[in-house]
Amino acid sequence: MLDVRRLRQEPEAVKAALAKRQPELAAVVDRVLARDVDRRDALAKVNELKARRNEASKAVGELKRTGGDASALIAATKSLGEEISALDELVRAADADIESVLLNAPNTPLDEVLAGGEAENRVVSTWGTARAFTFEPRPHWELGEQLGILDLPAGARLSGSGFPVLRGPGARLQRALIDWFLDVHTKEHGYVEVRVPYLVTTETMTGTGQLPKFAEDLYQTEKDQLWLIPTAEVPVTNLHRDELLKLEQLPLRYTAYTPCFRREAGAAGKDTRGLLRVHQFDKVELVRYEAPERSRQALEELTREAETLLERLGLHHRRLQLAAGDMGFGNAMTFDLEVWAPGVQKWLEVSSCSTYTDYQARRANLRFRRAQAEKPEFVHTLNGSALALPRVMAALLETHQEKDGSVTLPEPLVPYVGTERLTAAAR
């Protein structure tokens, strides 16, 4: 959530930052400030009227003590109380309006983020080269069907499109990837693994910015008013909600495996083949709480941690810095990692690594104190996929396929899967 004080102090700077996403978003600042003026004017009037009421109440007491007629003052005091109540209601309405606007307003991009939409995304770096095949590489859904590891029709029968079933070595490969990702992050990158609920409250979803804006993209259990998480970011970022941390506790680094559930109501018809766009998928997430002065460097570190996995899997990939208009709602800066999938001849996003600055922290009340005598500050939150499984699986199968339809596994996965190669005979 944006800071109202910042909007008061530097309205033009905030307008310019929001306009990098979409020019019309600059109007958010004027809307908030107009209601903020209403609110502050009403509060000033309330304080004035309360002072007058207090004086009148004292005079009433004095008249009663001396036997005088206090009826006129009593009536005036009652009238003042009614005015105060009306102004209090005005303040409450202004507060609600301001909160509603801010809950639906995106974060301001960092200065180094380019204005514009997807066309302005910039390739920062590329790792490896696309594999040269001596045969026509097949898409992962054909490979998966031939190997007996991917069953799309069964998933469709069970739940509809977008819910794949993995069988035998395919299920084991996915489990192996999850275990290996978690082992690398906990043993090498210094993260603490957590297991978190997959159903969360509205308050939890609001804290990370999924609600209220993106309700139609989420699954909800209406009877219990709980939401299925679209990413582990949601529960993990909220772990320390309403706590006051100490500076020496930072940074906090958490990693979690969860299934993720996304209706993706606005993405109908896009990349629907195989594993390219699904409604339930597995993902390992990285979440950091950082002191503000470290958040930009932490973003670089977190992104490198995700890239390390792709390098060890031997997957040709690139890093994109997203332009303001293509970033997520709460993101201040984002790097996307895309792998090359030779079977479908596409770059597939497998990770999105972002700093949210203090945007989520304000919504979820995530604070720290540098020293006992100092005022609390909001932490900066970061998160990134490291990695999302469906497209990693797709790129892995397509990149490491052989002419006979088998798939050679990258060396780090062999101990986890228990074989060096996936073959139709092994199913």
Buried (B, 14 or more C-beta within 10 A) or exposed (E): BBBBEBBBEEBEBBBBBBBBBBEEBBEBBEBBBEBBEBBEBBBEBBEEBBEBBEEBBEBBEEBEEEEEEBEEBBEBBEEBBEBBEEBEEBBEBBEEBBBEBBBEBBBBBBEEBBBBBEEBBEEEEEBBEEBEBEEEBBBBBBBBBBBBBBBBEEBBEEEEEBBBBBBBBBEBBBBBBBBBBBEBBBEEBEBEEBEBEBBBBBEBBBBBBBBEBBBEBBBBEEEEEBBBBBBBBBBBBBBBBEEEBEEEEBBBBBBBBBEBBBBBEEEEEEBEEBBBBBBBBBBBBBBBBBBBEBBBEBBEBBBBBBBBBBEBBBBBBBBBBBBBBBBBBBBBBBBBBBBBBBBBEBBBEBBBBBBBBBBBBBBBBBBBBBEEEEEEBBBBBBBBBBBBBBBBBBBBBBBBBBEEBBBBBBEBBBEBBEEEBBBEEEE
